[in-house]
Amino acid sequence: MCLFDKSVGEALGINIESGIRQVSSGIEAGEVETYYHDIKIEIGGWSYDARAGFLVPADPNRRLGYGILGHNPIFEKYKITFDLSKQEIEFKAIK
């Protein structure tokens, strides 16, 4: 499962609050309303179905980071390399 700030879903044209609502909790923000939607993620020309939660903080001016790509399907299909010195992320399809 993937998690993103609501602003990501809004940028994709998703009506966030029309999704399945749950309350999530984490280290940084405490309890947060989360709305789940089935979406498609495209990487390198390949498209995958995924369930994504869009986080809605209690403070409407607060953004909750950049998001988390879920283990399924992303990490099952790609070897992912993070090069922080170059600020690059590389996805290589697992054959």
Helices and strands as residue ranges (DSSP letters): E 2-5, H 6-11, G 16-18, E 20-26, E 30-43, E 46-56, I 71-75, H 76-77, E 78-83, E 88-93
